[in-house]
Amino acid sequence: MLKSPRSEEENFYLDCRAAYLVVFKSSLSNITSKEQLCHVLQQAGRNPSLKLLNKYWTPRTKRLTFDDFCEILKKEKPTEQEELLRVFRKLDNDGDGHISVSELRKVLTTGGEQMTDEEVNEISSLINTKKDGQFDYAELCRTIMQTAEQCKAAAVEKMENDAKLKRQNFGNQPEGSPKSTAAAPAASTHPEALPNQEPDAALPRRDSRSSSRPSSARSRRSSVSSSIAMAASSSRSTKPLEPKLLQEFHHSHLKGCFFLEEDGSIVSLQYRLHVPQTTTVYITIQPLNLNQNQDKSSPWMSVDTALFVVTAGEGKEDSNVVCITEQRDKEQKFVWKGQLAEGTYYLLPFSTGCRLVPSRRSEGTEAAELVFRNQDTGELELTGEFRSALSDIFDVIDLDGNGLLSLEEYNLFEERTSGEKCDEDAWTVCKENFETKKNMLTRQGFMELNLMEANDREGDTRDLWITLEAMGYNRALEMVGACPFITDVYCEDVKPILQPVNLESGAKMLNTALQRSIVSRGEGRPIKGHEGVTVYTCRGESRISSLIANKTNQKVVVQVNNEQSKNCVSSRGMNVFAVEVPARTKIICQHVMPVNEKLEWIYSCVESVIC
């Protein structure tokens, strides 16, 4: 039977994977340095400059996945031969088709985007120089283009000739949804070991997901499929869970924020809740609208939020899920109502990340101005745009909403942006130099502090941008990689005590809670031909979550195909992807939500074992 010709998109992903597998053993491996990024781009037929590498490998970058690599290649098209010729013709003063090697070296190392000596030497090695030191630049252009094509061809040939590499040619297709609904990668999917797993076994990180060219998922010999039709939110009945006399309940509240990390994981504060006696409790969580104009919502208001309430055990194995805020009230808050016994609990905020966008996706846009120099006084001042962003940041870190920053609140901000804490001595200096009230920093004092940082660096805003990016802002000063939220706890008979905590095991506890929730409430179906590999699918009111449990003694790689889903967005940010599941391990596969909640959405997924 004749094979149908590959489409242009299939060829693109084939070239991407081939180039990647020249440098790495698997597409599940990550790029961990700028040098590796340069090498793999060269294998893909690109000639990356230092400026291009710095564009995608920033000071905050720790790793890039194969999916990131594919996105870079989509944006950075190969240089055309005619484009190269136009550059050389500008150096050819007499128009005879020749220039000198020394002149080329001078231009490349002193003007515009300067190349390193190593980069220039690589180009020089391709030059066929004549006796007078001149060379035919048209010939050099042809050589450069041929070299790039030879790299690509050699990479594809190597993969085609290696049966093992070829089998890894499963893959994913980044979702082509509009920017407003672009999905971030999945929330953290730390695996949980099954009973017989060695405690020190290496566990993959969330970004060990795989990708490749689109797959038609024709082979279902070793697969399991799920199809669920979900009604539009407008057609679902919303139960008014709120007690009639809620205003008479004792109330505590705190704010928080989900932050999307570069590796796709989502982090936030956790909270400790103490209930002094058994009582009826009403718990809510919802995104926090920071827009002063109440008729206009902040862009993150559609981000999904939830709270897992777990018992406060010594470790993750000792904690148990008590309840989840899954139902919505008439105000579209996610809520839970019931009785809690006297004791201490952890509240673990959760979001799928489906509607959060990595801030680095906007790197190509021109950066907003943060400071300017007053023409009359010559002093630096903050721009209006930056002041507005700082005001929103102040509201996010002002957890109790009293309009002031305590040392504890300020330190949560410091840990997020710099990884350090402000001690009592430094806080005393801070209070001496900036506006405070009741020994706490005011909004104006917070502005003054940031202006001082700009002055200390004589207007250099690089450190300010590091702070902004850590808080989820892109270069246009839009908060796209974060979602502020507020959680409220009401108790009928007693005042609840709610405190923010930096819980070291919080991520593990949340992941364990998610896994147990999916397994206990979802439908488990083994993959055909692989009875030890089970896919659990859990249907909630506003999302569908799946988990893969590998009970075998061997690692498996499972391809997940959502191509037949309608009006859906996956937390993985793609239609088709692969998940590597170590032996005797459970991993959260994905969360799926509707792109448009006002329309019906259909979840249709096929999971297949690749190897």
C-alpha positions as CSV (number, residue, x, y, z in Angstrom):
1,M,0.0,0.0,0.0
2,L,1.3,3.4,-0.9
3,K,1.8,5.8,2.0
4,S,0.0,9.2,1.6
5,P,2.5,12.0,1.3
6,R,3.3,14.0,4.4
7,S,1.7,17.4,4.9
8,E,3.9,20.5,5.2
9,E,3.1,20.5,9.0
10,E,4.0,16.8,9.4
11,N,7.4,17.5,7.6
12,F,8.0,20.4,9.9
13,Y,7.5,18.3,13.1
14,L,9.6,15.5,11.5
15,D,12.5,17.9,11.0
16,C,12.1,19.2,14.5
17,R,12.2,15.8,16.1
18,A,15.1,14.7,13.9
19,A,17.2,17.7,14.9
20,Y,16.3,17.3,18.6
21,L,17.3,13.6,18.6
22,V,20.8,14.4,17.2
23,V,21.5,16.3,20.4
24,F,19.4,14.4,23.0
25,K,18.5,10.8,23.5
26,S,14.8,11.5,23.7
27,S,12.3,14.2,23.1
28,L,11.5,13.9,26.7
29,S,14.8,15.4,27.5
30,N,15.1,19.1,28.2
31,I,17.4,21.8,26.9
32,T,19.3,23.0,30.0
33,S,21.8,25.5,28.7
34,K,22.2,28.2,26.1
35,E,24.9,26.1,24.4
36,Q,22.5,23.2,24.0
37,L,19.9,25.5,22.5
38,C,22.5,26.8,20.0
39,H,23.5,23.3,19.1
40,V,20.0,22.0,18.5
41,L,19.0,25.1,16.5
42,Q,22.0,24.5,14.3
43,Q,21.0,20.9,13.7
44,A,17.6,22.3,12.6
45,G,19.3,24.4,9.9
46,R,19.3,27.7,11.7
47,N,22.3,30.0,12.3
48,P,21.4,31.4,15.7
49,S,23.0,34.7,16.7
50,L,23.8,35.6,20.3
51,K,20.9,38.1,20.3
52,L,18.5,35.3,19.2
53,L,19.8,32.9,21.8
54,N,19.4,35.6,24.5
55,K,15.8,36.2,23.4
56,Y,14.8,32.7,24.3
57,W,17.3,31.9,27.0
58,T,16.7,34.7,29.6
59,P,18.3,35.0,33.1
60,R,15.2,33.3,34.5
61,T,15.2,30.4,32.0
62,K,16.1,27.0,33.6
63,R,15.0,24.7,30.9
64,L,13.2,24.5,27.5
65,T,11.2,21.5,26.4
66,F,10.9,20.0,22.9
67,D,7.6,21.9,22.6
68,D,9.4,25.1,23.3
69,F,12.0,24.2,20.7
70,C,9.2,23.7,18.1
71,E,7.7,27.0,18.9
72,I,11.0,28.7,18.5
73,L,11.5,27.2,15.0
74,K,8.0,28.3,14.0
75,K,9.0,31.9,14.9
76,E,12.6,31.9,13.6
77,K,12.4,30.9,10.0
78,P,15.5,29.8,8.1
79,T,17.5,32.6,6.5
80,E,16.8,32.8,2.7
81,Q,19.8,32.9,0.3
82,E,18.6,36.1,-1.2
83,E,18.4,37.7,2.2
84,L,22.1,36.8,2.8
85,L,23.0,38.2,-0.6
86,R,21.4,41.5,0.1
87,V,23.5,41.9,3.3
88,F,26.8,41.2,1.4
89,R,25.9,43.5,-1.5
90,K,25.8,46.4,1.0
91,L,29.5,45.7,1.6
92,D,30.4,45.3,-2.1
93,N,31.3,48.9,-2.9
94,D,32.5,48.3,-6.5
95,G,29.7,45.7,-7.3
96,D,32.1,43.0,-8.6
97,G,30.6,40.3,-6.4
98,H,33.7,40.1,-4.1
99,I,34.6,41.5,-0.7
100,S,37.6,41.0,1.6
101,V,37.8,38.7,4.5
102,S,39.2,41.4,6.8
103,E,36.3,43.8,5.9
104,L,33.8,41.1,6.6
105,R,35.4,40.3,10.0
106,K,35.4,44.0,10.9
107,V,31.7,44.4,10.1
108,L,30.7,41.3,11.9
109,T,32.6,42.1,15.1
110,T,32.1,45.9,15.4
111,G,28.8,46.9,13.9
112,G,25.1,46.2,14.8
113,E,24.6,42.8,16.4
114,Q,28.2,41.9,17.0
115,M,29.3,38.3,16.5
116,T,31.9,36.6,18.7
117,D,35.3,35.6,17.3
118,E,34.2,32.0,17.4
119,E,31.2,32.7,15.3
120,V,33.2,34.6,12.8
121,N,35.8,31.9,12.6
122,E,33.1,29.4,11.8
123,I,32.0,31.5,8.9
124,S,35.6,32.1,7.8
125,S,36.2,28.3,7.6
126,L,33.6,28.2,4.8
127,I,35.3,30.9,2.7
128,N,37.3,30.1,-0.4
129,T,39.7,33.0,-0.4
130,K,41.5,34.3,-3.5
131,K,45.1,35.5,-3.5
132,D,44.1,39.1,-3.0
133,G,42.2,38.3,0.1
134,Q,38.9,38.7,-1.7
135,F,36.1,36.0,-1.9
136,D,33.0,35.4,-3.9
137,Y,30.2,36.0,-1.4
138,A,27.6,34.4,-3.6
139,E,29.5,31.2,-3.4
140,L,29.7,31.6,0.4
141,C,25.9,32.1,0.6
142,R,25.4,28.9,-1.4
143,T,27.8,27.1,0.9
144,I,26.0,28.3,4.1
145,M,22.6,27.3,2.7
146,Q,23.9,23.9,1.6
147,T,25.5,23.3,5.0
148,A,22.2,24.1,6.8
149,E,20.3,21.7,4.5
150,Q,22.9,19.0,5.0
151,C,22.5,19.3,8.8
152,K,18.8,18.9,8.5
153,A,19.0,16.0,6.0
154,A,21.6,14.2,8.1
155,A,19.4,14.5,11.2
156,V,16.4,13.1,9.4
157,E,18.5,10.3,7.9
158,K,19.9,9.3,11.3
159,M,16.4,9.1,12.8
160,E,14.9,7.2,9.8
161,N,17.8,4.6,10.0
162,D,17.5,4.2,13.7
163,A,14.4,2.0,14.5
164,K,14.4,3.0,18.1
165,L,14.5,6.8,17.3
166,K,11.8,6.3,14.7
167,R,9.5,4.7,17.2
168,Q,9.8,7.8,19.3
169,N,8.2,9.8,16.4
170,F,4.9,10.1,18.3
171,G,3.9,13.6,19.2
172,N,1.9,16.6,19.8
173,Q,0.4,19.5,17.9
174,P,0.3,22.8,19.7
175,E,-3.2,24.1,19.9
176,G,-4.1,26.7,17.3
177,S,-6.5,28.6,19.5
178,P,-6.7,32.4,19.6
179,K,-4.3,34.1,21.9
180,S,-7.1,35.0,24.3
181,T,-7.7,31.3,25.0
182,A,-4.1,30.0,24.6
183,A,-3.4,27.4,27.2
184,A,-0.5,27.1,29.5
185,P,1.2,23.8,30.1
186,A,-0.3,21.6,32.7
187,A,-0.2,22.2,36.4
188,S,2.5,20.4,38.3
189,T,2.3,16.7,37.7
190,H,4.7,15.2,40.2
191,P,4.2,11.5,40.2
192,E,3.3,9.6,43.3
193,A,5.0,6.2,43.9
194,L,2.9,3.1,44.1
195,P,3.6,0.8,47.1
196,N,6.6,-1.1,45.7
197,Q,8.5,1.8,44.2
198,E,11.9,2.5,45.6
199,P,11.8,5.8,47.7
200,D,14.8,7.2,46.0
201,A,13.8,6.4,42.5
202,A,14.3,9.2,40.0
203,L,11.0,10.9,39.3
204,P,10.3,13.0,36.2
205,R,9.4,16.7,36.5
206,R,6.3,18.2,35.1
207,D,8.1,19.4,32.0
208,S,9.2,16.0,30.9
209,R,6.3,15.9,28.5
210,S,7.1,14.9,25.0
211,S,6.1,16.3,21.6
212,S,6.5,15.8,17.9
213,R,4.7,16.0,14.6
214,P,0.9,15.6,14.6
215,S,-0.4,12.1,15.0
216,S,-3.5,10.7,13.5
217,A,-3.8,8.1,16.3
218,R,-4.9,5.5,13.7
219,S,-3.5,2.6,15.7
220,R,-5.8,1.7,18.6
221,R,-4.6,-1.8,19.3
222,S,-3.0,-0.6,22.5
223,S,-5.3,2.3,23.5
224,V,-8.3,3.4,25.5
225,S,-10.7,6.1,24.5
226,S,-13.1,8.3,26.5
227,S,-15.8,10.6,25.2
228,I,-17.8,12.9,27.4
229,A,-20.3,15.6,26.3
230,M,-20.6,18.5,28.7
231,A,-23.4,21.0,28.7
232,A,-22.9,24.8,28.5
233,S,-22.6,26.5,31.9
234,S,-25.7,28.5,31.1
235,S,-27.8,25.4,30.8
236,R,-26.6,23.8,34.1
237,S,-28.6,24.5,37.2
238,T,-26.6,26.3,39.9
239,K,-27.6,25.3,43.4
240,P,-27.8,28.2,45.9
241,L,-25.5,26.7,48.5
242,E,-25.1,29.9,50.5
243,P,-26.8,29.6,53.9
244,K,-29.7,32.0,54.4
245,L,-28.0,33.7,57.4
246,L,-24.4,33.8,56.1
247,Q,-24.0,37.4,57.1
248,E,-24.3,36.2,60.7
249,F,-21.5,33.7,60.4
250,H,-18.0,34.5,61.7
251,H,-15.8,35.4,58.8
252,S,-12.1,35.3,57.8
253,H,-10.5,36.0,54.4
254,L,-7.1,36.1,52.8
255,K,-5.9,36.9,49.3
256,G,-3.4,34.9,47.2
257,C,-2.1,34.5,43.7
258,F,-1.4,31.6,41.3
259,F,1.9,32.0,39.4
260,L,2.7,30.2,36.2
261,E,6.4,29.1,36.3
262,E,8.6,28.8,33.2
263,D,8.5,25.0,33.5
264,G,4.7,25.0,33.3
265,S,4.0,24.3,37.0
266,I,1.7,26.5,39.0
267,V,2.6,27.8,42.5
268,S,0.8,29.7,45.2
269,L,0.7,30.2,48.9
270,Q,-1.1,27.6,51.1
271,Y,-3.2,28.4,54.1
272,R,-3.6,26.9,57.6
273,L,-7.2,26.9,58.9
274,H,-7.9,26.3,62.6
275,V,-11.5,25.5,63.6
276,P,-11.8,25.8,67.4
277,Q,-14.9,23.6,67.6
278,T,-17.1,21.5,65.3
279,T,-19.3,23.8,63.3
280,T,-21.0,24.4,59.9
281,V,-18.5,25.9,57.5
282,Y,-18.9,27.7,54.2
283,I,-15.7,28.1,52.1
284,T,-15.3,30.0,48.8
285,I,-12.5,30.9,46.4
286,Q,-12.6,33.1,43.3
287,P,-10.3,35.2,41.1
288,L,-9.8,38.7,42.5
289,N,-10.8,41.6,40.2
290,L,-8.1,44.4,40.6
291,N,-9.7,46.7,38.0
292,Q,-10.9,49.9,39.6
293,N,-13.7,50.1,37.1
294,Q,-16.0,47.4,38.4
295,D,-17.8,47.2,35.0
296,K,-14.6,46.0,33.5
297,S,-13.1,42.7,34.6
298,S,-9.4,41.9,35.0
299,P,-8.2,39.4,32.2
300,W,-7.7,36.6,34.6
301,M,-11.3,36.5,35.9
302,S,-12.0,33.4,33.7
303,V,-9.2,31.4,35.3
304,D,-10.5,28.4,37.2
305,T,-9.8,28.2,40.9
306,A,-10.4,25.5,43.6
307,L,-9.5,24.8,47.2
308,F,-8.5,21.3,48.5
309,V,-9.1,21.1,52.3
310,V,-6.9,18.4,53.8
311,T,-6.1,17.3,57.3
312,A,-2.9,18.6,58.7
313,G,-0.8,15.4,59.0
314,E,3.0,15.1,59.5
315,G,3.6,14.5,55.8
316,K,1.7,13.9,52.6
317,E,1.0,10.3,53.4
318,D,-0.7,11.4,56.7
319,S,-3.0,13.9,55.0
320,N,-6.4,13.2,53.7
321,V,-8.7,15.2,51.5
322,V,-11.7,16.4,53.5
323,C,-13.5,18.4,50.8
324,I,-13.1,20.3,47.5
325,T,-14.7,23.6,46.5
326,E,-16.2,22.2,43.3
327,Q,-19.8,23.6,43.0
328,R,-20.5,27.2,42.1
329,D,-22.9,29.6,43.8
330,K,-25.0,32.2,42.2
331,E,-22.0,34.6,42.1
332,Q,-19.9,31.9,40.3
333,K,-17.6,31.4,43.2
334,F,-16.4,27.9,43.8
335,V,-17.8,26.8,47.1
336,W,-18.1,24.0,49.7
337,K,-20.6,23.8,52.5
338,G,-20.6,21.3,55.3
339,Q,-19.4,20.5,58.8
340,L,-15.8,20.5,59.9
341,A,-14.7,18.9,63.1
342,E,-12.6,20.8,65.6
343,G,-9.0,20.8,64.4
344,T,-6.4,22.3,62.0
345,Y,-6.6,21.9,58.3
346,Y,-4.6,23.0,55.2
347,L,-6.3,24.9,52.4
348,L,-4.4,24.1,49.2
349,P,-5.4,26.5,46.3
350,F,-5.5,24.8,42.9
351,S,-5.8,25.9,39.3
352,T,-5.5,23.8,36.1
353,G,-3.5,26.6,34.3
354,C,-5.7,26.1,31.2
355,R,-6.3,29.9,31.0
356,L,-2.9,31.2,32.2
357,V,-0.4,32.3,29.5
358,P,3.4,32.2,30.0
359,S,4.7,35.8,30.1
360,R,7.6,34.9,27.8
361,R,5.2,34.3,24.9
362,S,5.1,38.1,24.6
363,E,8.9,38.6,24.5
364,G,8.7,39.9,20.9
365,T,6.7,42.9,21.9
366,E,8.4,46.2,22.7
367,A,9.0,46.7,26.4
368,A,6.9,49.3,28.2
369,E,8.8,52.3,29.8
370,L,9.1,52.0,33.6
371,V,10.9,55.2,34.5
372,F,11.7,58.6,32.9
373,R,13.8,61.6,33.9
374,N,11.8,64.7,34.8
375,Q,13.0,67.5,32.4
376,D,12.5,70.2,35.1
377,T,14.2,68.5,38.1
378,G,16.4,66.0,36.3
379,E,15.1,63.3,38.8
380,L,14.0,59.8,37.9
381,E,10.2,59.2,38.2
382,L,8.0,56.1,37.7
383,T,5.8,56.1,34.6
384,G,2.1,56.0,35.0
385,E,1.9,52.5,33.5
386,F,4.5,51.2,36.0
387,R,2.8,52.9,38.9
388,S,-0.4,51.2,38.0
389,A,1.3,47.8,37.8
390,L,3.0,48.3,41.1
391,S,-0.4,49.3,42.6
392,D,-1.9,46.0,41.4
393,I,1.1,44.1,42.8
394,F,0.6,45.9,46.2
395,D,-3.0,44.7,46.2
396,V,-1.9,41.2,45.4
397,I,0.6,40.9,48.3
398,D,-1.6,42.8,50.8
399,L,-3.1,39.5,51.8
400,D,-5.4,40.8,54.5
401,G,-6.6,43.7,52.4
402,N,-5.9,46.4,55.1
403,G,-4.0,48.7,52.7
404,L,-0.7,48.1,54.4
405,L,2.2,45.6,54.0
406,S,3.4,43.9,57.1
407,L,6.9,42.4,57.2
408,E,5.4,39.0,56.7
409,E,3.5,40.1,53.6
410,Y,6.5,41.9,52.2
411,N,8.7,38.9,52.7
412,L,6.3,36.7,50.7
413,F,6.8,39.2,47.9
414,E,10.6,39.2,48.4
415,E,10.8,35.4,48.3
416,R,8.8,35.4,45.1
417,T,10.8,38.0,43.3
418,S,14.4,37.6,44.7
419,G,14.4,34.4,46.7
420,E,15.5,36.3,49.8
421,K,13.9,37.6,53.0
422,C,14.1,41.0,54.6
423,D,15.3,40.7,58.2
424,E,14.2,43.0,61.1
425,D,17.2,45.3,60.7
426,A,16.6,45.8,57.0
427,W,12.9,46.4,57.7
428,T,13.8,49.1,60.2
429,V,15.9,50.8,57.5
430,C,13.0,50.4,55.1
431,K,10.6,52.1,57.6
432,E,13.1,55.0,58.1
433,N,13.3,55.7,54.4
434,F,9.8,55.1,53.0
435,E,6.3,56.0,54.1
436,T,4.9,53.7,56.7
437,K,1.8,53.5,59.0
438,K,1.5,51.3,62.1
439,N,5.0,49.9,61.4
440,M,3.8,48.7,58.0
441,L,4.6,49.9,54.5
442,T,2.0,52.0,52.7
443,R,1.2,51.9,49.0
444,Q,3.2,55.1,48.5
445,G,6.1,53.7,50.5
446,F,6.1,50.6,48.1
447,M,6.3,53.0,45.2
448,E,9.2,54.9,46.8
449,L,11.0,51.6,47.4
450,N,10.9,50.7,43.7
451,L,11.9,54.2,42.6
452,M,14.9,53.9,44.9
453,E,15.9,50.7,43.1
454,A,15.8,52.5,39.8
455,N,17.9,55.3,41.2
456,D,20.4,52.9,42.7
457,R,21.0,51.5,39.2
458,E,20.9,55.0,37.5
459,G,17.8,54.2,35.5
460,D,18.7,50.6,34.6
461,T,15.4,48.7,34.8
462,R,16.6,45.2,34.3
463,D,16.1,44.2,38.0
464,L,12.7,45.9,37.9
465,W,11.8,43.7,35.0
466,I,12.9,40.6,36.8
467,T,10.5,41.5,39.6
468,L,7.6,42.2,37.1
469,E,8.2,38.9,35.3
470,A,8.2,37.0,38.6
471,M,4.8,38.5,39.4
472,G,3.4,37.3,36.0
473,Y,3.8,40.4,33.9
474,N,4.8,40.5,30.2
475,R,6.8,43.3,28.5
476,A,3.6,45.2,27.8
477,L,3.0,45.3,31.5
478,E,0.0,42.9,31.3
479,M,-0.4,40.4,34.1
480,V,-0.9,37.2,32.0
481,G,1.1,34.6,33.9
482,A,-0.7,35.1,37.3
483,C,-4.1,35.0,38.8
484,P,-4.9,36.8,42.0
485,F,-7.6,35.2,44.1
486,I,-9.4,35.6,47.4
487,T,-10.6,32.9,49.7
488,D,-13.3,33.3,52.3
489,V,-14.1,31.0,55.3
490,Y,-17.4,31.4,57.2
491,C,-18.1,29.5,60.4
492,E,-21.5,29.4,62.1
493,D,-20.5,29.1,65.7
494,V,-16.9,30.2,66.1
495,K,-14.4,32.5,64.6
496,P,-12.1,30.7,62.1
497,I,-8.4,31.4,62.2
498,L,-6.9,31.6,58.7
499,Q,-3.1,32.1,58.2
500,P,-0.9,32.1,55.1
501,V,1.9,29.5,55.2
502,N,4.9,28.7,53.0
503,L,4.4,24.9,53.2
504,E,7.5,23.1,51.9
505,S,5.4,19.9,51.3
506,G,2.5,21.9,49.9
507,A,3.1,21.0,46.3
508,K,3.3,17.3,47.2
509,M,0.3,17.5,49.4
510,L,-1.7,19.1,46.6
511,N,-0.5,16.6,44.0
512,T,-1.4,13.8,46.3
513,A,-4.8,15.3,47.0
514,L,-5.4,15.7,43.2
515,Q,-4.4,12.1,42.5
516,R,-6.5,10.6,45.3
517,S,-9.5,12.8,44.2
518,I,-9.2,11.6,40.5
519,V,-8.8,7.9,41.4
520,S,-11.6,7.8,44.0
521,R,-14.2,9.7,42.0
522,G,-13.1,8.9,38.4
523,E,-13.7,5.9,36.1
524,G,-10.6,3.7,35.7
525,R,-10.1,1.8,32.4
526,P,-7.0,-0.3,31.6
527,I,-5.3,0.3,28.2
528,K,-5.8,-2.6,25.8
529,G,-2.9,-4.9,25.8
530,H,-1.4,-3.3,28.9
531,E,-3.6,-4.3,31.7
532,G,-1.1,-2.9,34.3
533,V,-1.6,0.7,32.9
534,T,-4.9,2.3,33.9
535,V,-6.3,5.6,32.8
536,Y,-8.6,7.3,35.4
537,T,-11.0,10.0,34.0
538,C,-12.8,12.2,36.5
539,R,-15.7,14.5,35.5
540,G,-16.3,17.7,37.5
541,E,-18.7,20.6,37.0
542,S,-16.3,22.7,35.1
543,R,-13.3,20.5,34.2
544,I,-12.3,16.9,33.3
545,S,-9.1,15.5,34.8
546,S,-7.3,12.3,33.9
547,L,-4.5,10.3,35.6
548,I,-2.3,7.4,34.4
549,A,-1.4,4.7,36.9
550,N,1.4,2.4,35.8
551,K,1.4,-0.7,38.1
552,T,4.0,-2.5,36.0
553,N,7.7,-2.8,36.7
554,Q,8.6,-1.0,33.5
555,K,8.4,2.5,32.3
556,V,5.7,3.3,29.8
557,V,5.3,6.2,27.4
558,V,1.6,7.0,26.7
559,Q,0.5,9.2,23.8
560,V,-2.6,11.3,24.6
561,N,-4.7,12.5,21.6
562,N,-7.4,15.2,22.0
563,E,-7.8,16.0,18.3
564,Q,-11.5,14.9,18.3
565,S,-12.4,17.1,21.3
566,K,-14.6,20.2,20.6
567,N,-14.5,23.6,22.3
568,C,-11.8,22.3,24.7
569,V,-8.5,23.5,26.0
570,S,-6.0,21.2,27.7
571,S,-3.7,22.2,30.6
572,R,-0.9,20.7,28.4
573,G,-1.5,23.5,25.8
574,M,-1.6,21.0,22.9
575,N,-3.9,18.5,21.2
576,V,-1.5,15.6,21.2
577,F,1.4,14.9,23.6
578,A,3.2,12.1,25.3
579,V,3.6,11.3,29.0
580,E,6.4,9.2,30.4
581,V,5.2,7.2,33.4
582,P,7.9,5.5,35.5
583,A,7.3,2.0,36.9
584,R,4.8,1.7,39.7
585,T,4.0,5.4,39.5
586,K,0.9,7.6,39.0
587,I,1.0,10.8,37.0
588,I,-1.7,13.4,36.4
589,C,-2.1,13.4,32.7
590,Q,-4.1,16.5,32.0
591,H,-7.0,18.8,32.9
592,V,-9.4,19.9,30.2
593,M,-11.8,22.8,30.3
594,P,-14.1,24.5,27.7
595,V,-12.7,27.3,25.7
596,N,-16.2,29.0,25.7
597,E,-18.3,28.0,28.8
598,K,-21.4,29.3,27.2
599,L,-21.3,26.6,24.5
600,E,-21.4,22.8,24.8
601,W,-18.0,21.1,24.9
602,I,-17.0,17.5,24.0
603,Y,-14.1,15.8,25.6
604,S,-12.8,13.0,23.3
605,C,-9.5,11.5,24.2
606,V,-7.5,8.4,23.1
607,E,-4.6,7.2,25.3
608,S,-2.1,4.8,23.6
609,V,1.0,3.1,24.9
610,I,3.9,3.9,22.6
611,C,6.7,2.1,24.4
